Amino acid sequence: MYTRQWVDFRPLKGEHGCDNCSLVFAGSDVEPITDFFQRVEPGGIVPSGVCPKCGALCYPIKKENDDAGKVPGEGLHKAANDS
């Protein structure tokens, strides 16, 4: 039995860095990932796409002031126990 999976490729925002050649690309320049489950390990960081230059995986570049990866309420428990 063959099952086709559809993936919603929405335009990516921000900058994405190649894990191999270290080039940085805009989200619109990163290509979709083929053979996703063969290239990504369970529990690993999810890549944002494929480098158009070398074909390696690209990952989003997190800025210092970017709260996208922050857990809501993180740091509150520590602050409450510091007293």
Secondary structure as UniProt FT lines:
FT   STRAND          15..18
FT   TURN            19..21
FT   STRAND          24..26
FT   HELIX           27..29
FT   HELIX           36..39
FT   TURN            42..43
FT   STRAND          49..50
FT   TURN            52..54
FT   STRAND          57..60
FT   TURN            64..65
FT   TURN            68..69
FT   TURN            72..75
FT   HELIX           76..81
//
